[in-house]
Amino acid sequence: MRIILSIIAFFLIIITSCDEIFTHSKGLQLEFDGKWQLQSMEFADGTTSEVDTIYYNFQNYLFRYQIYLKKDEIFWVDGHAQLIGDTSIVINLDGANYSKKFFLPHIGWKDSTRTYKIETIEKNRLILNYEHVKYNFHKF
């Protein structure tokens, strides 16, 4: 009986250790996963713009940009997100439902790829920086 309990304890320790290693190696990606609501944009001159209609959705390396224009008008484009170390994330809008001509003017992007500096990522708070503009998100 003692041998069986020792074997079970050994396997539990191994499984727990493997899970911890996996979490640490993918930890930053796992923190991004989910739906993030853009709450404000802080500009270099100190002004702030409140926002409540834009969502960034991350799932593994998949990305979805959602914008609510009116009560029943929702537009989105799919793409990919790639972490660069633990300091930057590159978002590429390349989904099949994507039209640069239509979508980019609504979101203020010059092209379909953007590299953000990661300033803060916590359980419910994300701050990204692009060209000296801070994008403040809350996990939805």
Contacts in CASP RR format, 6 or more apart in sequence:
PFRMAT RR
TARGET T0000
AUTHOR 0000-0000-0000
METHOD contacts of the structure
MODEL  1
MRIILSIIAFFLIIITSCDEIFTHSKGLQLEFDGKWQLQSMEFADGTTSE
VDTIYYNFQNYLFRYQIYLKKDEIFWVDGHAQLIGDTSIVINLDGANYSK
KFFLPHIGWKDSTRTYKIETIEKNRLILNYEHVKYNFHKF
23 30 0 8 1.000
28 83 0 8 1.000
28 85 0 8 1.000
28 86 0 8 1.000
28 121 0 8 1.000
29 60 0 8 1.000
29 61 0 8 1.000
29 83 0 8 1.000
31 121 0 8 1.000
31 122 0 8 1.000
31 123 0 8 1.000
32 58 0 8 1.000
32 81 0 8 1.000
32 83 0 8 1.000
32 89 0 8 1.000
32 121 0 8 1.000
32 126 0 8 1.000
33 58 0 8 1.000
33 59 0 8 1.000
33 60 0 8 1.000
34 57 0 8 1.000
34 58 0 8 1.000
34 59 0 8 1.000
34 139 0 8 1.000
34 140 0 8 1.000
35 55 0 8 1.000
35 56 0 8 1.000
35 57 0 8 1.000
35 139 0 8 1.000
35 140 0 8 1.000
36 55 0 8 1.000
36 56 0 8 1.000
36 57 0 8 1.000
36 58 0 8 1.000
36 126 0 8 1.000
36 137 0 8 1.000
36 138 0 8 1.000
36 139 0 8 1.000
36 140 0 8 1.000
37 52 0 8 1.000
37 54 0 8 1.000
37 55 0 8 1.000
37 137 0 8 1.000
37 138 0 8 1.000
37 139 0 8 1.000
37 140 0 8 1.000
38 51 0 8 1.000
38 52 0 8 1.000
38 54 0 8 1.000
38 55 0 8 1.000
38 56 0 8 1.000
38 135 0 8 1.000
38 136 0 8 1.000
38 137 0 8 1.000
39 50 0 8 1.000
39 51 0 8 1.000
39 52 0 8 1.000
39 136 0 8 1.000
39 137 0 8 1.000
39 138 0 8 1.000
40 48 0 8 1.000
40 49 0 8 1.000
40 50 0 8 1.000
40 51 0 8 1.000
40 136 0 8 1.000
41 48 0 8 1.000
41 49 0 8 1.000
41 51 0 8 1.000
41 133 0 8 1.000
41 134 0 8 1.000
41 135 0 8 1.000
41 136 0 8 1.000
42 48 0 8 1.000
42 133 0 8 1.000
42 134 0 8 1.000
42 136 0 8 1.000
43 49 0 8 1.000
43 132 0 8 1.000
43 133 0 8 1.000
44 132 0 8 1.000
44 133 0 8 1.000
53 67 0 8 1.000
53 68 0 8 1.000
53 69 0 8 1.000
54 65 0 8 1.000
54 66 0 8 1.000
54 67 0 8 1.000
54 68 0 8 1.000
54 107 0 8 1.000
55 64 0 8 1.000
55 65 0 8 1.000
55 66 0 8 1.000
55 67 0 8 1.000
55 140 0 8 1.000
56 63 0 8 1.000
56 64 0 8 1.000
56 65 0 8 1.000
56 66 0 8 1.000
56 91 0 8 1.000
56 137 0 8 1.000
57 63 0 8 1.000
57 64 0 8 1.000
57 65 0 8 1.000
57 66 0 8 1.000
58 81 0 8 1.000
61 80 0 8 1.000
61 81 0 8 1.000
61 82 0 8 1.000
62 78 0 8 1.000
62 79 0 8 1.000
62 80 0 8 1.000
62 81 0 8 1.000
63 78 0 8 1.000
63 79 0 8 1.000
63 80 0 8 1.000
63 81 0 8 1.000
63 91 0 8 1.000
63 92 0 8 1.000
63 93 0 8 1.000
64 76 0 8 1.000
64 77 0 8 1.000
64 78 0 8 1.000
64 79 0 8 1.000
65 76 0 8 1.000
65 77 0 8 1.000
65 79 0 8 1.000
65 91 0 8 1.000
65 93 0 8 1.000
65 107 0 8 1.000
66 74 0 8 1.000
66 75 0 8 1.000
66 76 0 8 1.000
67 74 0 8 1.000
67 75 0 8 1.000
67 76 0 8 1.000
67 106 0 8 1.000
67 107 0 8 1.000
68 74 0 8 1.000
69 75 0 8 1.000
69 106 0 8 1.000
75 103 0 8 1.000
75 106 0 8 1.000
76 97 0 8 1.000
77 93 0 8 1.000
77 95 0 8 1.000
77 97 0 8 1.000
77 98 0 8 1.000
77 103 0 8 1.000
78 93 0 8 1.000
78 94 0 8 1.000
78 95 0 8 1.000
78 96 0 8 1.000
78 97 0 8 1.000
78 98 0 8 1.000
79 91 0 8 1.000
79 92 0 8 1.000
79 93 0 8 1.000
79 94 0 8 1.000
79 95 0 8 1.000
79 98 0 8 1.000
80 91 0 8 1.000
80 92 0 8 1.000
80 94 0 8 1.000
81 89 0 8 1.000
81 90 0 8 1.000
81 91 0 8 1.000
81 92 0 8 1.000
82 89 0 8 1.000
82 90 0 8 1.000
82 92 0 8 1.000
83 89 0 8 1.000
84 90 0 8 1.000
84 115 0 8 1.000
86 118 0 8 1.000
87 117 0 8 1.000
87 118 0 8 1.000
88 115 0 8 1.000
88 116 0 8 1.000
88 117 0 8 1.000
88 118 0 8 1.000
89 115 0 8 1.000
89 116 0 8 1.000
89 118 0 8 1.000
89 128 0 8 1.000
90 113 0 8 1.000
90 114 0 8 1.000
90 115 0 8 1.000
90 116 0 8 1.000
91 113 0 8 1.000
91 114 0 8 1.000
91 115 0 8 1.000
91 116 0 8 1.000
92 112 0 8 1.000
92 113 0 8 1.000
93 103 0 8 1.000
93 109 0 8 1.000
93 112 0 8 1.000
93 113 0 8 1.000
94 112 0 8 1.000
98 112 0 8 1.000
100 111 0 8 1.000
100 112 0 8 1.000
104 110 0 8 1.000
104 111 0 8 1.000
104 112 0 8 1.000
114 130 0 8 1.000
115 130 0 8 1.000
116 128 0 8 1.000
116 129 0 8 1.000
116 130 0 8 1.000
116 135 0 8 1.000
117 128 0 8 1.000
117 129 0 8 1.000
117 130 0 8 1.000
118 127 0 8 1.000
118 128 0 8 1.000
119 127 0 8 1.000
119 128 0 8 1.000
119 129 0 8 1.000
119 134 0 8 1.000
120 126 0 8 1.000
120 127 0 8 1.000
121 127 0 8 1.000
123 139 0 8 1.000
124 138 0 8 1.000
124 139 0 8 1.000
125 136 0 8 1.000
125 137 0 8 1.000
125 138 0 8 1.000
125 139 0 8 1.000
126 136 0 8 1.000
126 137 0 8 1.000
126 138 0 8 1.000
126 139 0 8 1.000
127 134 0 8 1.000
127 135 0 8 1.000
127 136 0 8 1.000
127 137 0 8 1.000
128 134 0 8 1.000
128 135 0 8 1.000
128 137 0 8 1.000
129 135 0 8 1.000
END
